[in-house]
Amino acid sequence: MTRGLAALSAACVLHAGAANGQALAVEVTQSAGTSSESISAVGTQVRLLGEALPGLRWNVEGAWATRSRDASDVFGTAYPYEGRAEIIEAYGEYLFARARGIRAVKVGRYRTPFGISSSSDHAYLGFHRPPLIRYGEYFALSSGYLEHGVDVVVGVPRFSVEASVGVPADVGEAIRRSGVDTVARAEGTAGALIVGASMIDTTPYMPERFARGRARFAGVDARWMQGGVLVRGEWLAGRPFDGTRTTGGYADLIVHRPFMGPVTALVRAERLAYDAAPPRALYSHRYSAGARVRLWKTVAVSAGVVHQAGQVTQSRRTAFDIGLTGSFRQDYGARP
C-alpha cells in the first residue's frame, strides 16, 4: 500500500509536469516507530505541490498509517493510524503580490487554522505525541481537525487577520458532527517574537444525546526563535459543549546549536483540565524530554521519554517512544 501511494503520486507529478510545464514537486515521507506501551506503527505521507499560475498554488497531501493497538495518542501528531489511505489536505491557494490588503485566499480541504496548527509545527520536530489540547478524546481540539471551506488572510507585513468558514472534514478518532464552523485568528510579529490569538465556533465531536450546543474555544499562542533556540506554546479555554469547560496548554523548548551537530533537544510541559459533572471530569499533566538526531541527509531518528499524571492516554504513566523517519523530494520545473 505504501509503495503504491508513492508510485501513484510520482506518476501524477511526472505526467502533469510533462503535459503542462508547471512547477511541481512530490514529497514522500516514510516513518516507523515503537513505544514501551507495546505499540508499533508505520506510516507513509505523500504530498503533491504545484503552481498552476504565478501566485496560484495547490497542495494535495495523503497518508496511510497503521499501528498495532489503539487507545493511545502515540505517533498521532499529523494523521490517523486507521489502516486506510486518507486525504489530509487538498486545496488551492492564491497569494496576492501586494503587501497590503488581501494576502491570500485558500479554498478546499485544509487543517483547522486555530493556533499553532500546521503539520510541520507538530510532526517533524521530534515529538511523537500531540499536545493534550490536540488529542481528540480530551475534550478540546484534535490534530485530525480539517475544514472543507474558504480561508482568507488580510493584513500588513507584521500583522494579519485570518478567517475560515467551512464544514468539518475530520480524520481520526474525533469526528465533529455536520454543520457550519468558523475560525478567526490574528497574528503579529515583533523581531523574533510571533504572537497569535484564535477563536473557533464549531460542532462537538460527541453524539448529540450527550453533547448539546456548540463547541467554542479561544486561545493564545507565542513563538520566539533566536540562535538555534525555539520557545513556543499555546493556551486555550472554552467549552466542548454546553455545561462543560476545558482549559489547558503546553510550552516547548527546542534547541539546536552548532556545537550539537546533528542533535536537536526537545522538552515539553503541558496540562489540561476538563470540568464536568463527576465522574466525567478529567485532569491531566504531562512532561516530555527527548532528541531528534539526523542520521543522513533527510533520515532522522527521534526518541523521547513521556511521563503523565492524572488521567492518562497511555497504558503506563512513563513511556519511551522511538521513531525513524525518512523523506524524499523531487522537483519538476521551477520550485513551488
ZATORMAR-695607 format. One line per 4 residues: number of its first residue (from 1); their letters; for each residue x, y, z of N, C-alpha, C. Coordinates in steps of 0.05 Angstrom, whole numbers, plus 5000, padded with zeros to 4 digits. Example, Ala and Ser with C-alpha at 12.3 -4.5 7.8 and 13.67 -1.06 7.14 Angstrom:
<pts>
1> as> 5264/4886/5156/5246/4910/5156/5264/4934/5156 ~ 5257/4955/5142/5273/4979/5143/5258/5001/5157 .
</pts>
This chain:
<pts>
1> mtrg> 5017/4976/5000/5000/5000/5000/5017/5025/5000 ~ 5038/5026/5017/5055/5050/5018/5069/5055/4992 ~ 5081/5033/4980/5095/5036/4955/5075/5045/4933 ~ 5050/5035/4935/5030/5043/4915/5024/5073/4916 .
5> laal> 5021/5084/4940/5016/5112/4943/5038/5129/4931 ~ 5063/5121/4938/5086/5136/4928/5088/5135/4898 ~ 5084/5111/4886/5086/5108/4857/5064/5123/4843 ~ 5040/5122/4853/5018/5137/4841/5024/5167/4842 .
9> saac> 5033/5177/4864/5039/5206/4867/5061/5214/4847 ~ 5082/5198/4845/5104/5205/4827/5094/5205/4798 ~ 5077/5185/4791/5067/5184/4764/5050/5208/4757 ~ 5033/5217/4776/5017/5241/4772/5034/5265/4767 .
13> vlha> 5055/5268/4783/5073/5291/4780/5087/5291/4753 ~ 5098/5268/4746/5112/5266/4720/5093/5273/4697 ~ 5069/5262/4697/5050/5267/4676/5042/5296/4674 ~ 5035/5307/4698/5027/5335/4698/5049/5354/4690 .
17> gaan> 5073/5348/4699/5096/5365/4693/5102/5364/4663 ~ 5101/5340/4651/5107/5338/4623/5085/5351/4606 ~ 5061/5348/4615/5038/5358/4598/5036/5389/4600 ~ 5041/5400/4623/5035/5428/4627/5059/5446/4632 .
21> gqal> 5082/5435/4638/5106/5451/4643/5103/5467/4668 ~ 5087/5459/4687/5083/5475/4711/5105/5468/4731 ~ 5106/5485/4752/5124/5480/4775/5111/5459/4793 ~ 5123/5436/4795/5111/5414/4811/5132/5401/4828 .
25> avev> 5123/5388/4850/5141/5373/4867/5126/5351/4880 ~ 5140/5330/4887/5129/5308/4902/5146/5303/4927 ~ 5134/5300/4949/5147/5293/4974/5136/5268/4985 ~ 5153/5249/4993/5144/5224/5006/5159/5222/5032 .
29> tqsa> 5145/5217/5053/5157/5213/5080/5148/5186/5090 ~ 5168/5169/5097/5163/5143/5108/5172/5142/5137 ~ 5154/5133/5155/5161/5133/5183/5153/5107/5196 ~ 5167/5099/5217/5161/5075/5233/5170/5080/5261 .
33> gtss> 5155/5069/5280/5162/5074/5308/5151/5052/5326 ~ 5162/5053/5351/5152/5034/5371/5153/5048/5398 ~ 5136/5039/5417/5134/5051/5443/5135/5029/5464 ~ 5145/5036/5488/5145/5016/5510/5117/5009/5519 .
37> esis> 5096/5022/5508/5069/5014/5513/5061/4989/5497 ~ 5081/4977/5484/5076/4954/5467/5059/4961/5443 ~ 5065/4985/5431/5052/4995/5407/5073/5000/5386 ~ 5069/4990/5362/5086/4996/5339/5069/5008/5317 .
41> avgt> 5081/5024/5301/5066/5038/5280/5084/5042/5255 ~ 5070/5045/5232/5084/5051/5207/5065/5069/5191 ~ 5077/5088/5177/5060/5106/5161/5075/5118/5137 ~ 5060/5125/5117/5071/5138/5093/5054/5163/5088 .
45> qvrl> 5068/5185/5084/5055/5210/5077/5065/5220/5050 ~ 5047/5228/5033/5053/5237/5006/5042/5264/5001 ~ 5058/5283/4991/5049/5310/4985/5055/5316/4956 ~ 5036/5328/4942/5040/5338/4916/5036/5369/4917 .
49> lgea> 5056/5383/4908/5054/5413/4908/5059/5423/4880 ~ 5043/5444/4873/5046/5455/4847/5039/5484/4845 ~ 5046/5496/4823/5039/5524/4818/5027/5525/4790 ~ 5000/5528/4789/4986/5528/4763/4992/5554/4748 .
53> lpgl> 4992/5576/4762/4997/5603/4751/5014/5618/4771 ~ 5027/5639/4764/5042/5655/4783/5024/5664/4807 ~ 5031/5655/4830/5015/5662/4854/4994/5642/4861 ~ 4986/5625/4843/4965/5605/4848/4977/5578/4853 .
57> rwnv> 4977/5569/4877/4990/5544/4885/4968/5524/4894 ~ 4976/5499/4892/4958/5478/4901/4974/5457/4917 ~ 4961/5444/4935/4974/5425/4953/4955/5401/4958 ~ 4964/5377/4954/4949/5353/4960/4966/5335/4978 .
61> egaw> 4956/5328/5001/4970/5311/5020/4953/5287/5027 ~ 4965/5264/5024/4952/5239/5031/4969/5223/5051 ~ 4956/5205/5066/4971/5189/5085/4958/5162/5088 ~ 4975/5142/5093/4967/5116/5101/4983/5108/5125 .
65> atrs> 4970/5098/5146/4985/5091/5170/4969/5070/5186 ~ 4983/5054/5201/4970/5035/5218/4988/5030/5243 ~ 4976/5022/5265/4991/5015/5288/4978/4990/5301 ~ 4994/4977/5318/4987/4951/5329/4964/4953/5349 .
69> rdas> 4960/4976/5361/4939/4979/5382/4931/5008/5384 ~ 4905/5013/5388/4895/5040/5392/4894/5047/5421 ~ 4877/5065/5429/4874/5074/5457/4900/5087/5467 ~ 4913/5102/5450/4937/5117/5458/4940/5139/5438 .
73> dvfg> 4954/5161/5446/4959/5183/5427/4987/5181/5415 ~ 5002/5160/5420/5029/5158/5410/5029/5157/5379 ~ 5047/5172/5367/5051/5175/5338/5027/5190/5325 ~ 5011/5204/5341/4987/5217/5330/4990/5246/5324 .
77> tayp> 5013/5256/5317/5017/5285/5313/5006/5295/5287 ~ 5005/5279/5266/4999/5290/5239/4976/5277/5225 ~ 4971/5251/5229/4950/5238/5215/4942/5213/5230 ~ 4918/5201/5225/4909/5178/5240/4922/5152/5231 .
81> yegr> 4920/5132/5248/4932/5106/5242/4909/5085/5241 ~ 4892/5088/5221/4868/5071/5219/4870/5050/5197 ~ 4894/5047/5185/4898/5026/5166/4886/5031/5139 ~ 4880/5055/5132/4869/5061/5105/4880/5088/5096 .
85> aeii> 4881/5091/5069/4891/5116/5058/4871/5138/5063 ~ 4881/5162/5070/4865/5185/5076/4875/5209/5061 ~ 4857/5226/5050/4865/5252/5040/4865/5271/5064 ~ 4888/5282/5070/4890/5300/5093/4885/5329/5085 .
89> eayg> 4899/5338/5065/4894/5365/5054/4893/5364/5024 ~ 4876/5382/5013/4874/5384/4984/4862/5412/4978 ~ 4879/5431/4972/4869/5458/4969/4885/5474/4948 ~ 4872/5495/4938/4886/5514/4922/4888/5541/4937 .
93> eylf> 4910/5555/4933/4914/5580/4948/4927/5601/4930 ~ 4914/5624/4929/4925/5646/4914/4938/5666/4932 ~ 4964/5672/4927/4979/5691/4943/4981/5717/4928 ~ 4970/5738/4940/4970/5764/4927/4997/5778/4929 .
97> arar> 5006/5790/4908/5033/5802/4907/5035/5827/4924 ~ 5014/5842/4927/5015/5867/4942/5018/5861/4972 ~ 5033/5878/4985/5039/5874/5014/5016/5882/5032 ~ 4997/5898/5022/4975/5907/5039/4949/5897/5028 .
101> gira> 4929/5895/5046/4903/5886/5038/4902/5855/5039 ~ 4888/5843/5020/4885/5814/5019/4912/5802/5013 ~ 4920/5783/5029/4946/5770/5025/4944/5742/5013 ~ 4922/5727/5020/4919/5700/5010/4890/5691/5012 .
105> vkvg> 4882/5675/4993/4855/5662/4994/4860/5632/4989 ~ 4849/5615/5006/4852/5586/5004/4824/5574/5002 ~ 4822/5555/4984/4796/5541/4980/4801/5511/4979 ~ 4785/5495/4994/4788/5466/4992/4788/5453/5019 .
109> ryrt> 4805/5434/5023/4807/5418/5048/4833/5424/5061 ~ 4832/5435/5085/4857/5444/5098/4854/5441/5129 ~ 4877/5442/5142/4877/5439/5171/4863/5463/5185 ~ 4849/5458/5206/4835/5479/5220/4855/5499/5231 .
113> pfgi> 4854/5525/5223/4875/5544/5229/4873/5557/5256 ~ 4871/5541/5277/4869/5550/5305/4897/5547/5318 ~ 4909/5569/5326/4935/5567/5340/4957/5558/5322 ~ 4976/5543/5335/4999/5531/5320/4989/5505/5309 .
117> ssss> 4982/5505/5283/4965/5484/5273/4976/5468/5250 ~ 4996/5477/5236/5005/5463/5212/5019/5436/5220 ~ 5020/5418/5201/5032/5392/5206/5061/5395/5212 ~ 5075/5413/5199/5104/5417/5204/5109/5427/5232 .
121> dhay> 5090/5441/5244/5094/5451/5271/5094/5428/5292 ~ 5081/5405/5286/5078/5384/5306/5091/5358/5298 ~ 5093/5352/5272/5100/5325/5264/5130/5321/5259 ~ 5146/5342/5254/5173/5337/5244/5195/5348/5262 .
125> lgfh> 5187/5356/5286/5207/5367/5305/5218/5345/5324 ~ 5205/5323/5326/5214/5301/5343/5195/5292/5364 ~ 5174/5307/5369/5153/5297/5388/5136/5276/5375 ~ 5131/5254/5389/5115/5232/5378/5086/5234/5385 .
129> rppl> 5079/5251/5404/5051/5253/5413/5042/5282/5410 ~ 5016/5286/5402/5006/5313/5400/5003/5325/5428 ~ 5002/5351/5431/4995/5363/5457/4968/5352/5467 ~ 4965/5351/5493/4940/5342/5505/4916/5358/5494 .
133> iryg> 4920/5384/5489/4898/5401/5479/4891/5394/5450 ~ 4908/5377/5437/4902/5369/5410/4899/5339/5407 ~ 4893/5326/5429/4887/5297/5429/4856/5295/5428 ~ 4845/5283/5408/4816/5285/5402/4798/5276/5425 .
137> eyfa> 4807/5258/5442/4789/5247/5463/4792/5262/5489 ~ 4805/5285/5489/4809/5301/5514/4792/5326/5514 ~ 4770/5327/5499/4750/5349/5502/4761/5377/5496 ~ 4779/5378/5477/4789/5404/5467/4790/5404/5437 .
141> lssg> 4813/5405/5425/4816/5403/5396/4827/5376/5388 ~ 4832/5372/5362/4844/5347/5352/4863/5353/5330 ~ 4885/5338/5330/4905/5341/5308/4893/5331/5282 ~ 4870/5318/5283/4856/5309/5258/4834/5327/5249 .
145> yleh> 4831/5351/5261/4811/5370/5252/4818/5382/5224 ~ 4800/5380/5206/4803/5391/5179/4778/5406/5171 ~ 4780/5424/5152/4758/5440/5142/4754/5436/5112 ~ 4729/5435/5103/4722/5439/5075/4711/5468/5074 .
149> gvdv> 4726/5487/5063/4717/5514/5064/4734/5534/5050 ~ 4732/5559/5059/4746/5581/5048/4761/5595/5070 ~ 4786/5602/5066/4803/5615/5086/4816/5640/5073 ~ 4813/5662/5086/4823/5688/5075/4841/5701/5096 .
153> vvgv> 4864/5710/5086/4884/5725/5103/4886/5753/5093 ~ 4883/5773/5111/4887/5801/5104/4906/5813/5124 ~ 4920/5835/5116/4937/5848/5135/4961/5862/5122 ~ 4979/5869/5138/5004/5883/5130/5027/5864/5138 .
157> prfs> 5052/5871/5130/5074/5852/5134/5077/5841/5163 ~ 5073/5857/5184/5077/5848/5211/5052/5842/5227 ~ 5029/5844/5213/5004/5837/5227/4984/5827/5207 ~ 4969/5806/5214/4950/5795/5195/4926/5784/5211 .
161> veas> 4903/5782/5197/4879/5770/5208/4870/5749/5188 ~ 4863/5726/5199/4854/5703/5182/4826/5695/5190 ~ 4810/5688/5171/4783/5679/5176/4777/5655/5159 ~ 4765/5634/5171/4758/5610/5156/4728/5604/5161 .
165> vgvp> 4714/5597/5140/4686/5588/5141/4684/5562/5126 ~ 4673/5541/5139/4671/5516/5126/4654/5496/5141 ~ 4657/5471/5134/4644/5449/5148/4666/5429/5156 ~ 4662/5413/5178/4683/5394/5186/4688/5373/5166 .
169> advg> 4714/5366/5163/4723/5345/5145/4744/5328/5159 ~ 4739/5320/5184/4759/5310/5202/4767/5281/5195 ~ 4790/5274/5205/4800/5246/5204/4809/5238/5233 ~ 4810/5212/5238/4819/5204/5264/4796/5196/5283 .
173> eair> 4802/5198/5309/4783/5189/5329/4761/5209/5336 ~ 4766/5235/5330/4747/5256/5337/4735/5267/5311 ~ 4711/5259/5305/4697/5268/5280/4674/5286/5288 ~ 4676/5312/5282/4655/5330/5290/4629/5325/5275 .
177> rsgv> 4607/5332/5287/4581/5330/5274/4579/5350/5251 ~ 4562/5345/5232/4559/5363/5209/4548/5390/5219 ~ 4555/5411/5203/4546/5438/5210/4568/5458/5201 ~ 4560/5483/5201/4579/5504/5194/4597/5511/5218 .
181> dtva> 4622/5515/5213/4640/5524/5234/4657/5547/5224 ~ 4666/5564/5242/4682/5588/5236/4706/5589/5254 ~ 4728/5599/5242/4753/5602/5257/4764/5630/5250 ~ 4773/5645/5270/4785/5671/5266/4812/5671/5280 .
185> raeg> 4832/5684/5268/4858/5685/5280/4872/5712/5273 ~ 4885/5723/5293/4901/5747/5289/4930/5740/5297 ~ 4949/5751/5282/4977/5745/5288/4995/5769/5282 ~ 5013/5774/5301/5032/5797/5297/5060/5788/5304 .
189> taga> 5080/5802/5292/5108/5796/5297/5122/5821/5307 ~ 5141/5817/5324/5159/5838/5334/5186/5826/5338 ~ 5204/5831/5319/5230/5819/5320/5229/5789/5317 ~ 5239/5774/5337/5239/5745/5337/5214/5733/5349 .
193> livg> 5196/5750/5358/5172/5741/5372/5148/5741/5353 ~ 5132/5719/5354/5107/5717/5339/5085/5711/5360 ~ 5064/5727/5360/5042/5724/5379/5016/5722/5364 ~ 4999/5703/5372/4974/5699/5358/4951/5695/5378 .
197> asmi> 4927/5700/5368/4902/5695/5383/4882/5683/5364 ~ 4867/5662/5374/4849/5648/5356/4822/5643/5370 ~ 4801/5640/5354/4775/5633/5364/4762/5613/5345 ~ 4747/5594/5355/4733/5575/5339/4705/5571/5350 .
201> dttp> 4686/5569/5332/4658/5563/5338/4651/5540/5319 ~ 4647/5516/5331/4643/5492/5314/4624/5473/5328 ~ 4621/5449/5316/4603/5429/5327/4619/5409/5344 ~ 4607/5398/5365/4621/5378/5381/4626/5352/5365 .
205> ympe> 4646/5337/5374/4651/5311/5362/4636/5288/5376 ~ 4624/5294/5399/4609/5274/5414/4580/5272/5404 ~ 4566/5250/5408/4538/5248/5399/4520/5270/5412 ~ 4500/5278/5397/4482/5299/5407/4467/5292/5432 .
209> rfar> 4461/5267/5436/4447/5259/5461/4464/5264/5486 ~ 4490/5266/5482/4508/5271/5504/4519/5299/5504 ~ 4525/5310/5481/4537/5336/5478/4519/5355/5463 ~ 4506/5373/5478/4488/5392/5466/4501/5419/5463 .
213> grar> 4491/5434/5443/4502/5461/5439/4526/5461/5421 ~ 4541/5483/5421/4564/5487/5404/4590/5483/5420 ~ 4612/5478/5406/4639/5478/5417/4652/5504/5411 ~ 4660/5519/5432/4672/5545/5428/4698/5547/5445 .
217> fagv> 4720/5555/5432/4745/5558/5445/4759/5584/5436 ~ 4774/5595/5455/4792/5618/5448/4820/5610/5458 ~ 4840/5620/5444/4867/5612/5452/4887/5633/5445 ~ 4910/5632/5458/4933/5649/5452/4957/5631/5447 .
221> darw> 4975/5640/5430/5000/5625/5425/5023/5644/5420 ~ 5047/5634/5424/5070/5651/5420/5094/5633/5412 ~ 5111/5645/5395/5136/5632/5386/5159/5652/5387 ~ 5181/5644/5397/5205/5661/5397/5229/5643/5389 .
225> mqgg> 5244/5652/5369/5267/5636/5360/5290/5654/5354 ~ 5313/5646/5365/5338/5661/5360/5362/5643/5367 ~ 5382/5644/5350/5406/5629/5355/5403/5600/5359 ~ 5384/5587/5345/5380/5559/5347/5364/5550/5371 .
229> vlvr> 5350/5569/5385/5333/5563/5407/5305/5572/5400 ~ 5286/5553/5402/5258/5559/5397/5242/5554/5423 ~ 5228/5574/5431/5209/5572/5454/5181/5578/5443 ~ 5162/5561/5448/5136/5565/5438/5115/5552/5457 .
233> gewl> 5090/5560/5453/5069/5548/5470/5042/5558/5462 ~ 5021/5544/5472/4993/5551/5468/4978/5548/5494 ~ 4957/5564/5496/4938/5562/5519/4910/5567/5508 ~ 4891/5550/5515/4864/5554/5506/4844/5550/5529 .
237> agrp> 4821/5561/5525/4799/5558/5545/4773/5559/5529 ~ 4753/5544/5539/4727/5544/5526/4711/5520/5534 ~ 4691/5514/5517/4673/5492/5524/4671/5473/5500 ~ 4673/5447/5505/4669/5427/5484/4640/5424/5477 .
241> fdgt> 4622/5430/5496/4593/5431/5492/4580/5443/5517 ~ 4554/5447/5517/4541/5461/5538/4546/5448/5566 ~ 4550/5465/5586/4553/5456/5614/4580/5445/5621 ~ 4600/5449/5604/4627/5439/5610/4647/5461/5604 .
245> rttg> 4672/5456/5612/4693/5476/5607/4720/5461/5606 ~ 4736/5468/5586/4763/5457/5583/4783/5480/5582 ~ 4805/5477/5598/4827/5495/5597/4853/5479/5595 ~ 4873/5490/5582/4898/5475/5581/4917/5487/5561 .
249> gyad> 4942/5477/5561/4962/5487/5543/4988/5472/5547 ~ 5008/5481/5532/5035/5469/5533/5056/5490/5527 ~ 5080/5484/5535/5104/5500/5529/5126/5482/5520 ~ 5139/5489/5498/5161/5474/5486/5187/5489/5487 .
253> livh> 5209/5475/5491/5236/5486/5488/5250/5467/5468 ~ 5259/5478/5446/5272/5463/5425/5299/5476/5419 ~ 5321/5461/5422/5347/5473/5420/5364/5458/5399 ~ 5375/5473/5380/5394/5461/5361/5416/5482/5356 .
257> rpfm> 5437/5480/5372/5460/5497/5370/5482/5484/5353 ~ 5500/5500/5341/5521/5488/5324/5538/5467/5337 ~ 5544/5470/5363/5561/5450/5376/5547/5423/5380 ~ 5520/5423/5376/5505/5398/5380/5505/5380/5355 .
261> gpvt> 5517/5390/5333/5519/5373/5309/5491/5366/5298 ~ 5486/5340/5295/5460/5331/5283/5438/5329/5304 ~ 5443/5336/5329/5423/5331/5350/5407/5356/5356 ~ 5380/5352/5359/5362/5373/5368/5349/5363/5394 .
265> alvr> 5351/5379/5415/5340/5372/5441/5311/5383/5444 ~ 5294/5367/5457/5265/5374/5459/5256/5371/5488 ~ 5241/5391/5497/5229/5389/5524/5201/5401/5522 ~ 5181/5388/5535/5153/5397/5534/5141/5394/5562 .
269> aerl> 5126/5414/5571/5109/5412/5595/5081/5420/5587 ~ 5061/5406/5597/5033/5412/5589/5013/5403/5610 ~ 4990/5414/5608/4968/5406/5627/4941/5411/5613 ~ 4921/5397/5624/4894/5400/5613/4874/5394/5636 .
273> ayda> 4853/5410/5637/4831/5406/5656/4805/5407/5642 ~ 4789/5386/5645/4762/5385/5634/4742/5384/5657 ~ 4728/5405/5661/4709/5408/5684/4681/5399/5675 ~ 4672/5378/5687/4645/5367/5681/4635/5353/5706 .
277> appr> 4610/5344/5704/4599/5330/5727/4613/5304/5732 ~ 4620/5298/5757/4633/5272/5763/4616/5249/5753 ~ 4628/5227/5744/4657/5221/5744/4670/5228/5717 ~ 4658/5245/5701/4668/5250/5674/4691/5271/5674 .
281> alys> 4695/5286/5696/4716/5306/5697/4743/5293/5691 ~ 4761/5309/5679/4787/5298/5671/4809/5319/5677 ~ 4830/5311/5691/4852/5329/5698/4878/5314/5693 ~ 4895/5326/5677/4920/5312/5669/4942/5332/5665 .
285> hrys> 4967/5323/5670/4990/5339/5662/5012/5319/5654 ~ 5030/5329/5636/5050/5311/5624/5076/5326/5618 ~ 5098/5311/5620/5124/5323/5615/5139/5304/5596 ~ 5152/5316/5576/5166/5301/5555/5194/5312/5552 .
289> agar> 5213/5294/5546/5240/5302/5540/5251/5282/5520 ~ 5266/5292/5501/5277/5275/5480/5296/5289/5462 ~ 5301/5276/5439/5320/5287/5420/5314/5276/5392 ~ 5320/5292/5373/5318/5284/5344/5347/5285/5333 .
293> vrlw> 5355/5264/5320/5382/5261/5310/5381/5256/5280 ~ 5394/5274/5265/5395/5270/5236/5417/5250/5230 ~ 5410/5227/5218/5429/5206/5213/5443/5210/5186 ~ 5427/5218/5166/5438/5221/5139/5419/5237/5122 .
297> ktva> 5427/5261/5114/5411/5278/5097/5383/5281/5108 ~ 5363/5268/5096/5335/5271/5105/5325/5247/5122 ~ 5343/5232/5133/5336/5209/5150/5343/5217/5179 ~ 5323/5214/5197/5327/5222/5225/5313/5202/5244 .
301> vsag> 5324/5199/5268/5312/5183/5289/5305/5202/5312 ~ 5281/5197/5323/5272/5213/5346/5265/5194/5369 ~ 5273/5202/5393/5268/5186/5417/5261/5204/5440 ~ 5244/5194/5458/5236/5211/5480/5223/5195/5502 .
305> vvhq> 5223/5207/5526/5210/5196/5550/5187/5214/5556 ~ 5164/5202/5562/5139/5217/5568/5129/5207/5595 ~ 5124/5226/5613/5112/5219/5639/5086/5235/5642 ~ 5065/5221/5648/5038/5233/5650/5026/5227/5678 .
309> agqv> 5013/5246/5689/4999/5243/5715/4970/5251/5711 ~ 4953/5244/5730/4925/5247/5727/4914/5226/5708 ~ 4892/5232/5695/4882/5212/5675/4901/5211/5652 ~ 4907/5187/5642/4928/5183/5622/4916/5173/5596 .
313> tqsr> 4930/5180/5574/4924/5169/5548/4940/5144/5543 ~ 4959/5138/5559/4977/5116/5555/4973/5095/5577 ~ 4981/5070/5570/4977/5048/5589/4996/5049/5613 ~ 5019/5063/5609/5038/5066/5631/5043/5096/5636 .
317> rtaf> 5046/5104/5660/5050/5132/5666/5076/5143/5654 ~ 5096/5126/5652/5121/5134/5639/5125/5116/5615 ~ 5129/5127/5592/5133/5112/5568/5157/5122/5552 ~ 5169/5104/5537/5192/5111/5520/5183/5106/5491 .
321> digl> 5186/5127/5474/5178/5125/5446/5202/5130/5428 ~ 5204/5116/5406/5225/5120/5387/5214/5116/5359 ~ 5224/5133/5340/5214/5132/5313/5236/5139/5293 ~ 5234/5127/5269/5252/5132/5248/5237/5144/5224 .
325> tgsf> 5247/5165/5212/5234/5179/5190/5253/5185/5168 ~ 5245/5179/5144/5260/5186/5120/5243/5200/5100 ~ 5253/5221/5087/5238/5237/5069/5252/5239/5041 ~ 5235/5241/5021/5245/5244/4994/5230/5266/4980 .
329> rqdy> 5244/5283/4965/5231/5304/4950/5243/5306/4922 ~ 5226/5308/4902/5235/5312/4875/5219/5335/4862 ~ 5234/5354/4851/5222/5378/4838/5222/5375/4808 ~ 5201/5385/4795/5199/5385/4767/5192/5414/4758 .
333> garp> 5209/5426/4742/5205/5453/4735/5215/5472/4757 ~ 5204/5496/4757/5212/5515/4778/5202/5505/4805 ~ 5216/5511/4827/5209/5502/4853/5184/5517/4863 ~ 5163/5502/4872/5139/5515/4881/5142/5529/4908 .
</pts>
